[in-house]
Amino acid sequence: MAKYSVEQVSPKAVQKHAEDLYKNGFFCCEAVMSAIRSDFNVDVPEEVIALSSGMAIGAGRSGCMCGALNGGIMALSLFFGRTTQDGPKDPKVNYCMKLTHELHDWFRDANAKHANCCRVLTGGFEMAEGEHKAQCIAFTGLCAGKVAEILCRELNIKNVDDGPIEGLKAPYLPPAKS
C-alpha cells in the first residue's frame, strides 16, 4: 500500500483541486491522480501522474471508459492494488476490485447520463470546448472527490466534510445543431 501522511481530508476540497488541475492543463485522469497524490500526501514519485497520461479521453483518445474514472481506479489501486502474483482468489486484489467497482457504479449514476463510456458521455460535443470541457471538469471532480471519500473511509482518515460528494442534478447537453 502506498504510504500517506494525512490525518484528515476534505473530499470536497480534493474535488475542487482536481477540477482546477484539469482547468489548468492536465487531462482528467492526470488531474485525479495528481489531486489524490498531493492531497493525501502520498509518498510516491511524481511519475505516477505520467502513468495516467495515456488513460485520458477514454484511453488514448479511443473514447472507451471515461478518463476521470480511469484515474480514480488507478488512484484506488495505488492504495489497495497488489504487486504479487497470488492468483484470482487473492483477497487483496479482490478487495481492490470491490472498491473500484463501487467507484464505477457510483460514477455511472452520479454523472446524470448513466454511462461510463467516453463516447456516450461526450457524444454531440465539440471536443475541448464549452459544455464539453465544463462536463469533463465536473466528471474529474466527481471521481477525485469520491475516491477521496472511499480512501477516508477505508484508511480511517477523518473526512472533514459535512456531507458526501453529490452527483450532478442534470446532464450536460451538447449545443443544439443549427
VEXBA-610370 format. One record per residue (C-alpha): x, y, z; residue in three letters. Coordinates in steps of 0.5 Angstrom, whole numbers, padded with zeros to 4 digits, always signed. Each point is the difference from the previous one (the first is absolute). Example, Ala and Ser with C-alpha at 12.3 -4.5 7.8 and 13.67 -1.06 7.14 Angstrom:
BEGIN
+0025-0009+0016ALA/+0002+0007-0002SER/
END
This chain:
BEGIN
+0000+0000+0000MET/+0002+0007-0002ALA/+0003+0004+0006LYS/-0004+0006+0002TYR/+0000+0005+0006SER/-0006+0004+0001VAL/-0005-0001+0006GLU/-0006+0004-0003GLN/-0002+0002-0007VAL/-0006+0003-0004SER/-0002-0004-0005PRO/-0004+0007-0003LYS/+0007+0003+0000ALA/+0003-0005-0004VAL/-0006+0000-0005GLN/+0002+0008-0001LYS/+0007-0002+0000HIS/-0001-0005-0006ALA/-0004+0005-0003GLU/+0005+0005+0000ASP/+0005-0004-0002LEU/-0004-0002-0007TYR/-0001+0007-0001LYS/+0007+0002+0000ASN/+0003-0005-0005GLY/-0001-0007+0003PHE/-0004-0005-0003PHE/-0006-0003+0004CYS/+0004-0007+0002CYS/+0006+0004+0002GLU/-0004+0005+0004ALA/-0003-0005+0004VAL/+0007-0004+0001MET/+0003+0007+0002SER/-0005+0002+0005ALA/+0000-0006+0004ILE/+0007-0001+0000ARG/+0001+0007+0002SER/-0006+0001+0005ASP/+0002-0007+0003PHE/+0007+0002+0000ASN/+0001-0007-0003VAL/+0008-0002+0000ASP/+0000-0002-0007VAL/+0004+0004-0005PRO/-0003+0005-0005GLU/+0001-0005-0006GLU/-0007-0004+0003VAL/-0003+0006-0003ILE/+0003-0001-0007ALA/-0002-0008+0001LEU/-0007+0003-0001SER/+0001+0005-0006SER/-0002-0006-0005GLY/-0007-0001+0003MET/-0003+0007-0002ALA/-0005+0001-0005ILE/-0003-0008+0001GLY/+0007-0003+0000ALA/+0005+0004-0005GLY/-0006+0003-0004ARG/-0003-0006-0001SER/-0007+0002+0003GLY/+0000-0006+0005CYS/-0001+0001+0007MET/+0000+0007+0003CYS/+0007+0002+0001GLY/-0002+0003+0007ALA/-0003-0007+0002LEU/+0007-0003-0002ASN/+0003+0005+0004GLY/-0004-0002+0006GLY/+0001-0007-0001ILE/+0008+0001+0000MET/+0000+0004+0006ALA/-0004-0005+0004LEU/+0005-0005-0003SER/+0005+0004+0003LEU/-0002-0002+0007PHE/-0003-0006-0001PHE/+0003-0004-0006GLY/+0005-0006+0000ARG/+0007-0001-0002THR/+0000-0007+0001THR/-0003-0006-0005GLN/-0004-0003+0005ASP/-0006-0002-0005GLY/-0007+0002-0001PRO/-0002-0002+0008LYS/+0005+0005+0003ASP/-0004+0004+0005PRO/+0004+0006-0001LYS/-0002+0000-0008VAL/-0007-0002+0001ASN/-0001+0006+0006TYR/+0003+0005-0005CYS/-0004-0002-0006MET/-0006+0000+0005LYS/+0002+0008+0002LEU/+0001+0001-0008THR/-0007-0003-0001HIS/-0003+0005+0005GLU/+0003+0006-0004LEU/-0002-0003-0006HIS/-0007-0001+0001ASP/-0001+0007+0004TRP/+0003+0004-0005PHE/-0004-0003-0005ARG/-0006+0002+0004ASP/+0003+0007+0002ALA/+0001+0003-0007ASN/-0007+0000-0002ALA/+0001-0004-0006LYS/+0000-0007+0003HIS/+0006-0001-0004ALA/+0008-0001+0001ASN/+0002+0000-0008CYS/+0003+0006-0002CYS/-0003+0000-0007ARG/-0007-0001+0003VAL/+0002+0006+0005LEU/+0003+0005-0005THR/-0005-0002-0006GLY/-0002+0006-0004GLY/+0005+0005+0004PHE/+0006+0003-0004GLU/+0006-0002+0004MET/+0003+0004+0005ALA/-0005+0006-0001GLU/-0005+0003+0004GLY/-0005-0005+0003GLU/+0004-0006-0001HIS/+0006+0003+0004LYS/-0005+0002+0005ALA/-0002-0007+0000GLN/+0006-0003+0001CYS/+0003+0004+0005ILE/-0006-0002+0004ALA/+0001-0007-0001PHE/+0007+0001+0002THR/-0002+0003+0007GLY/-0005-0005+0001LEU/+0005-0006-0001CYS/+0005+0003+0004ALA/-0005+0002+0006GLY/-0003-0007+0000LYS/+0007-0003+0000VAL/+0002+0004+0006ALA/-0007-0002+0004GLU/+0002-0007-0001ILE/+0007+0001+0002LEU/-0002+0004+0006CYS/-0005-0006+0002ARG/+0005-0006-0002GLU/+0006+0003+0003LEU/-0003+0003+0006ASN/+0002+0007-0002ILE/-0005+0006+0003LYS/-0005+0002-0005ASN/-0001+0008+0002VAL/-0006+0001-0005ASP/-0007+0000+0003ASP/-0003-0004-0006GLY/+0002-0004-0006PRO/+0002+0001-0007ILE/-0006+0001-0003GLU/-0001-0002-0008GLY/-0003+0005-0005LEU/-0007+0002+0000LYS/-0001+0000-0007ALA/+0005-0002-0006PRO/+0004+0005-0004TYR/-0003+0000-0007LEU/+0003+0002-0007PRO/-0002+0006-0003PRO/-0006+0000-0005ALA/+0002-0001-0007LYS/-0002+0005-0005SER/
END
